[in-house]
Amino acid sequence: MSELQMRVSDEDRERTTQQLQRAFSEGRLNQVELEDRLEIALTAKTYGDLLGLLTDLPADQPPPADDVVEFDSTYGHFKRSGDWAVPRRLRAISKYGSVDLDLSEAVVSHSVVDIELDLGYGSAKIILPEGAVVNVDGFQSDWGHATTSNVPGRPRPGALRVVISGRAKYGGLTVRYPRKRWFTH
């Protein structure tokens, strides 16, 4: 029996879906191609099935993001946007400042990203890439709000899942997709 005929594990399928999602975020695949390939990847039985999905994509991987990143600020405002490597777990502590995380153009090499917030008097805004889902069940706001404007909460096969936990005393949490730009060419 050749290697291509050997059966794959769930981890092999997950690794392939991550590579496909990365290729989509780099513009190497369009939405239809991504959906078609994800369907095949999630139902693949052998290595041969998975290999056919990746043969026309580059093999090099982006540098891995740190597994856990923690940042702490007393009065400052923390903002990450553009092209940055998102860690698997991110912990933000801020007594009086706010947190803005834009994942819409970031490199996300994990299928699940955990974000833990510990906010005193500040708020958090998290912008997700299109198609991502969010779980805010572990987030508590004493005197604020938690809004997930049109972002689904149920896990979807092949979609990035962001799990947000923690607390804000006097601030809130807003999770949304990027805004559409009307007057661009």
N, C-alpha and C positions, 0 to 999 in steps of 0.2 A: 504494500500500500504506500503510495506517495504521500508527501507532506500535504499536498493540496487536497487530498481526499480525507485528511484527518478532521474530526469534528472540532468546532470552535467552542469557547466558553463565553459566558456572559461578559466577562472582562474584555475578551477579544472584540466582541461586538461593540462594547462601549468605547474602546480605544479607536475603533474605526469610525464611529459616529462623531467622535471629537475631531478626528482628522478631516472629516467631511465638513463639519461646521467651521473649522478653521479655514478650509479652502473657500467656503462660501463667504466668510467675513473678509477674505483677501480679494474677493472678486473673481476667483477662478471658476466658480460654479454659479449658475443663476438659481433662482428659487425653485423652478420646476426640476432642474437637475438634482438639486439638493434633496428635495422631497422624494424623488424616485430612488436615489441612492440610499437614503436613510431607510426607506421601506425594505429594500433588499438587505441592507446591513442588519437590521433588527430581526430579520427572519432567516439569516444565513445559517447554514448547517456545517459548511466546510470552509477551510482556509481558502480554497479556490474561489468560493463565492465572494469572500471579502477582498481577495487580491484583485479581482476584476474591477472593483469599485475605486481602487486607488492607483492603478497603473499609469493613468495619464496625469497624475498630480505629483508635485515635487516631494521627495522623501525627507528633506531636511526639516527639522522641528525648530520652532522658536526657542530661545533660551527659557528654561523652566522658571516660573515665578516661585518666589519663596513660598513655603507651605503655609506659614502663618506670619502676618505682618500686623504690628500694633503701633498705633500712633496716639500720642497724648498731647493735649493742648489745654492751657488754662484759659487764655483770653483770645486766642487766635482762631482764624477761619481756615479749615482744611478743605482743599479742592483738588481733585484728580480728574483729568479729562484728556481727550485725544488718544494717542497711541501709547498705552501703558500695559504692562503685564499684571493681570489681576491675580492675587494669591488665592489659594483655596479657602483660606480663612482670614478675615480682616476684622480687627478690633479697633474701634474709634472711641477714645475717651476725651470729652471736652466739657469743661465746667461752664464757661460762658460763651464759647464760640459755636459755630455751625459747621456742618459737614456736607459737602457736595461731592458725590461720586457719579461720574458719567462713564458708564460701561459700554455705551453705544459704539465707540470706535476702538475699544480696548481689545487686547489679545487675552481671551479667556480659554485656558487650556484644561479646565475642569468642567465636568457636567453639572456640578453643584458648587455654588459659592456661598459660604456662610459669612454673614456680616453681623457683628455684635456691636451695638451702640450703647454707650453710657454717657448720656447728655444731661447736663444740669439745666441751664437756661437757654440752650441753643436748639436748633432744629436740624433735621437732616433731609436732604433731597437726593434721591438715587434715580438715575436715568438708565433704563435697561435697553439692550439691543432689541429690535423688533423680533417678536416671536418668543421672547423669554417669558418665564412665569415667575411669580414671587409668592412666598409664604411669609406673612407678617404675624402669624398667630403667637409667636414668642416675643412680640414687642408690646410694651406697655407705656402709655403716656398718661401721667397724672393730671395735667392741666392742658393738654394739647390734643392733637388729632393724629390719626394714621389714615392716609388716603392712598389708595392704589388705583388711580384713574384708569379704568378700562384694561388693567393688566390682569390676566387670568391667574388664579391661584392653584389650579389643579396641575399636577405634573403631566407633561406631554412627552412622548417618545422623541428623543433627539433634540429637545429644546433645553436651553440653559435654564437651570432652576436656581433662584437666589432665595436663600433663607435668612430672614432678618429677625434678630432677637435683641433683647436688651430693654433699656428704659430711658425715658426722657421725663424729667420732673415738670418743667414749664415750657417744653417745646414739643414739636410734632414731627411727623414723618410723612414725606410725600414720595411716592414711587410712581414713575410714569415712563412712557416711551418718548423718544425724541419728538420734538414738535416739527410739524411739516413747515417747510419754508415756501411761501407762496410766490415770492418775487425773485426767484433765482433762475438762471438760464440753464 
